Each structure stands twice: as structure tokens, then as C-alpha cells.
Amino acid sequence: MIQVQPTDLALGPVHLVPLGLEHEPGLLAAAADGKLWELAFTSVPEPSQTRAYIEQALATPNRLAFAVLDAKTGRVLGSTSYHDIVPAVDRLEIGWTWYAQSSWRTAVNTACKLALLTHAFDALGAAVVGWRTDLLNTRSQAAIERLGARREGVIRHDQLRRDGTVRDTVRYSLLASEWPAVRNRLHHRLHHG
């Protein structure tokens, strides 16, 4: 049975640390890099809601939120989480992920996901890792698919977006048996472009 505890994860250009209120100024700056809160299909908090976003992440059962830091400078690049952790079936999901726009199309997402997946499968013993994203968030879908996750399907009329519309949610998963091939591919991508 997986037991998720707060931990630091580091790989290549990123250092993931448990999210705390001390990361509020950094998250504000990261979200301002691209005004990411204006994207209806993301979980990026509006500037006035950053503290509440952190407090909610810390108070949500079965969630471990991380601040994503630049490994060299310590600058906050964004946030990600393990969530919907179900120890009885060794399942968890990765989500609530967002990065400053200047981190898009860099090694940040690959390194972050490789660190999270390595910890989930190799340290925690997860049987499956899942992802969910808005059907309109094609950038996120492409990134998840590049990881090697399998698209499971679409849950129609699933949850509210911040603008009051209702989103359809695309679900993905990666099984432990699929992990070795995915790990090798992600290592190659991270180290060889």
C-alpha cells in the first residue's frame, strides 16, 4: 500500500519541495509570467487568490502539493501535486501542474514528471499513475501523451471551470508495467533533447 509523505525531489533543472505559504511570492511571480490565471482551463490562481490556493492545497486530503523550483537559482517556476491518492489500490494522480510561461518548451516539465513518476513507481510502489485535463487544454493533452500515458477516455460534463462553464475531462493513466519503457524514453529526452 502506497504511503505518500512530504519529500523533496530533484532532477536536472528542477527541485520539487513541499508547497508552503513561504512560496506565495514566487507563485505570484510565476503566474504573472504569462498572466496564466487568464487561461480558463488551468488551475493557476488569480493574484489575489494565491494564498488561498496554497491553503487549499495544504488542506486537501489525499494531496501532496509541491513548489517547482529552478535547481540553480531557487526561483519558483510553478506548482504540481500528487492527488487523489488511493493507497488501497496503489493509485495516485499527478496534476494541478502549471509553470511560468518562460518555462514552457523547456526541460522543466520532462524533468518534473520524470522525478514524480520515478518516486511514485520506484519508491512508493504505485501500480498506476493517472492524469486528468480539460478537453480544451490541448497543450496539456499533448504533454501527457508525450510522457507515454494512455488516454482512457473523456468524462463529459465533469466539473466547473473558473468562468462558470462546465468542462469535459480527458483521463490518462500509466501502469507500473509500462513504466520501464517510459522511464527510458524520458531519460533520453531529458539528456539528449
C-alpha positions in Angstrom: 0.0 0.0 0.0 1.5 3.3 -1.1 2.2 5.8 1.7 2.9 9.3 0.4 4.9 11.5 2.7 6.2 15.1 2.2 9.6 14.8 0.4 12.0 16.8 -1.8 12.6 15.6 -5.3 15.4 16.9 -7.6 16.3 16.0 -11.1 18.2 18.1 -13.7 16.8 21.6 -13.8 14.2 21.2 -11.2 13.9 20.8 -7.4 10.4 20.0 -6.1 9.8 20.9 -2.5 6.6 20.5 -0.4 4.4 23.6 -1.1 4.2 26.1 1.8 3.0 29.7 2.4 6.6 30.8 2.0 6.2 30.1 -1.7 3.4 32.7 -2.2 5.6 35.5 -3.6 7.3 33.0 -6.0 4.0 31.6 -7.2 2.6 35.1 -7.7 5.7 35.9 -9.9 5.4 32.6 -11.8 1.7 33.1 -12.5 2.4 36.7 -13.7 4.8 35.3 -16.3 2.2 35.0 -19.0 -0.8 36.0 -16.9 -1.7 32.4 -16.6 -4.8 32.9 -14.5 -6.4 34.3 -17.6 -6.5 30.8 -19.1 -9.9 29.4 -18.3 -8.8 25.8 -18.3 -6.0 25.9 -15.8 -5.7 25.8 -12.0 -3.4 28.8 -11.8 -4.7 31.2 -9.1 -5.5 34.8 -9.7 -3.0 37.0 -7.9 -5.5 37.8 -5.1 -6.2 34.1 -4.6 -2.6 32.8 -4.3 -2.6 32.4 -0.6 -6.0 30.7 -0.6 -4.7 28.4 -3.4 -1.8 27.3 -1.2 -4.0 26.9 1.9 -6.5 24.8 0.0 -3.7 22.6 -1.4 -2.3 22.1 2.1 -5.8 21.3 3.5 -6.9 18.9 0.8 -6.9 15.2 1.9 -5.0 12.8 -0.3 -3.0 15.6 -1.9 0.7 16.4 -1.7 1.5 19.7 -3.4 4.9 20.8 -4.5 6.5 24.1 -5.4 8.6 23.6 -8.6 11.9 25.5 -8.2 14.7 26.2 -10.6 17.5 23.9 -9.3 20.2 26.5 -9.8 18.6 29.7 -8.7 15.8 28.5 -6.4 13.3 30.7 -8.3 9.7 29.3 -8.1 8.7 28.1 -11.6 5.2 26.8 -10.7 3.5 24.0 -8.9 2.4 20.4 -9.2 0.8 17.8 -7.0 0.2 14.2 -6.3 -3.5 13.9 -5.7 -6.4 11.5 -5.4 -4.1 9.1 -3.7 -5.8 5.8 -3.1 -3.5 3.6 -1.0 -5.8 0.5 -1.1 -5.2 0.1 -4.9 -1.7 1.8 -5.0 -3.0 4.6 -7.3 -2.3 8.3 -7.4 -2.6 11.1 -9.9 -0.3 13.9 -10.9 -2.0 17.2 -11.6 -2.6 20.8 -10.6 0.5 21.3 -12.7 1.4 24.7 -14.1 4.6 26.6 -14.9 5.6 30.1 -15.6 5.2 30.7 -19.4 9.0 31.2 -19.7 9.4 27.5 -18.6 7.2 26.2 -21.4 9.0 24.3 -24.1 12.0 23.7 -21.8 13.2 20.6 -20.0 11.2 21.6 -16.9 8.1 19.5 -17.5 10.0 16.4 -18.6 12.3 16.6 -15.5 9.4 17.3 -13.2 7.3 14.4 -14.5 10.3 12.1 -14.5 11.1 12.9 -10.9 7.4 12.4 -9.9 7.0 9.2 -11.8 10.3 7.8 -10.5 9.2 8.5 -7.0 5.7 7.1 -7.5 6.7 3.9 -9.1 10.2 3.1 -7.7 9.9 4.5 -4.2 6.2 4.3 -3.4 5.3 1.2 -5.4 2.4 2.7 -7.3 0.6 0.3 -9.5 -0.8 3.1 -11.7 -0.4 6.9 -12.1 -3.2 8.9 -13.6 -3.7 12.4 -15.1 -6.8 14.5 -15.9 -7.1 17.6 -18.0 -9.7 19.8 -19.6 -10.7 18.7 -23.1 -9.9 22.3 -24.3 -6.4 22.1 -22.9 -4.7 20.6 -25.9 -1.2 21.7 -24.7 -1.7 19.6 -21.6 -3.0 16.6 -23.5 0.0 16.7 -25.9 2.4 16.9 -22.9 0.7 14.0 -21.1 0.7 11.9 -24.3 4.4 12.7 -24.9 5.1 11.1 -21.5 3.7 7.8 -22.8 0.4 7.8 -20.8 -2.5 6.1 -22.3 -5.7 8.1 -23.0 -8.5 6.3 -21.2 -11.4 8.5 -22.3 -13.5 11.6 -21.7 -15.8 12.2 -18.8 -18.4 14.5 -20.2 -19.8 17.5 -18.3 -17.4 16.8 -15.4 -16.6 19.9 -13.5 -16.9 23.7 -13.4 -14.3 25.9 -15.0 -13.5 29.2 -13.3 -15.6 31.1 -15.9 -18.7 29.1 -14.9 -18.8 26.8 -18.0 -18.6 23.0 -17.5 -15.6 21.2 -18.8 -15.3 17.7 -20.3 -12.3 15.9 -18.7 -9.8 13.7 -20.5 -8.3 10.9 -18.4 -5.0 9.2 -18.8 -3.0 6.5 -17.0 0.3 4.8 -16.9 0.7 1.3 -15.4 3.7 0.1 -13.5 4.3 -2.5 -16.3 4.6 0.4 -18.8 6.9 2.4 -16.6 10.3 1.0 -17.6 9.9 1.9 -21.3 8.6 5.3 -20.4 11.4 5.9 -17.9 14.0 5.1 -20.6 12.3 7.4 -23.1 12.0 10.3 -20.6 15.7 9.9 -19.5 16.7 10.0 -23.2 14.6 13.1 -23.9 15.9 14.9 -20.8 19.6 14.2 -21.5 19.6 14.3 -25.3 16.9 16.8 -26.2 
